[in-house]
């Protein structure tokens, strides 16, 4: 009875219906740009400008924008930003240095359409896709709630979660979103920090070990991703001069490397720091910092053993990513064994439940 009354009220009051239907999110899709080009074959609509003939192309620079901001949408479903199509509104802001920040303001579920298949292969098992959909939705909402005064809630890159706009949309990913619509991961009724990564190497990591986040649902668990992961084991080699150059760019003063070894190890087996022996003693570099200066794509994780081999620094490792939370290759393995997305999420986020936001 009460449910029927709410529906009637929502029907009579469009503002309430809109609030019930959609939550919006602001995504930083480009930053520090000197200029940006917006396009729509059906015409661009600028907020606050009276209706008239609609331009199909807009070239925006810091000088032309002045001190204000510009909010633009297309008369069709998509607006192009430097050749990539996005749903919703595109907002261009001028930074204090004269460069441009570009923000995509759109409904959360529309945003997720461009995320799920960008983060996980769209031809994987449906239950793995659904687990990713719920994790991505939870992560995005948590980021929004903790964004503070930033002009955006979340980045469109691996620093948050990858968002490709319309280019990332795939039918199976859209199905996963639809079948989990509104579902989020909760711990004691609150949104969790739903971190995830590609491949943990056999065991996920305690967030407290890596980042000092002591959350009961971000504790390390065993994982069978090694059985199928394309990042089961790997080896990466760097010349000593290349390592020295990378370290110097980060301010480390090192002229030679006479030896290398791993330092402290986490409970999950990851290296916390790497020790470089040289004529003046020993230099300790945080493993994540070393991975960053050498390149995240070149050193897939800090689940490695470092050694010196002649004139090369060698990293023998496994896994891809930071190792905290949901392991995507592990989710694929669990789904292949018949586990549904709820069981997958319960395994990687211990003590959590799934609810509707």
C-alpha angles and dihedrals in degrees: 000000000000090000090055091051092053091051092051092050091048090051092051095044111050092189091061092044090053091051091051095047104050144024116198132218134194115224124192101224098169136011140182091023122157090210142353134205121217121195140181124163088207094053137273120258117207117203112243095018117113116248116267138115108348121225116227096205132039125186109200127188133171091256094050093047095052116187097326136080131242126218115197135175135177125248085231129052097276139049121197121228112190089331099315119108122228136179123232127015128338115213120195118198130185114231122217090259092056094255123123133251115199119203128187110213110195146133114293094237091049089051091051090054087069094044112050099061090039090059101038132024109268093220094061122108113300094236090056089050090050091050088052091048093054093043092049092048091050093046092050094049092048090051090050092051092051100039094104115188097340114131088235136038102216143008124244093225139078087275085077112000128312115263119182101175115221090343089070098051117114129172096237092049090050089051090052090052093047093049091051097036112163095001119138138171115255137188113197089343096307131108113260129221094255100201116178139174141186106256129356099198095238103317133043120230135246108250087216090064095053106028108010092249105142100196118151091221093054098064123125119269133182116263136190096210090116090073093066110009118120085215094055091125132354143169128212125189128198129181115243092243090053092052092047092051092049093050093047090054086060093049100261111141106217127142101178142012118220097169143354134206141162119261127198117002126213123232087258092054101257123140114247097190140005121225118217114195117210139159092277096050132269131336118202117205123184107249094230090051090051090049090051095051093045092045131269091238092051095048103037097193144347090250090106147109115231124209141161115246111184104296097347136084107222127200116195109189152136138227133034124250137009095310098228123131125341115024107210096203088046089052089053091051093049092047090050088056092054102264116142125228093263092058090046093053093044089055097051096037102041117206096017132123134205118242139160120265 
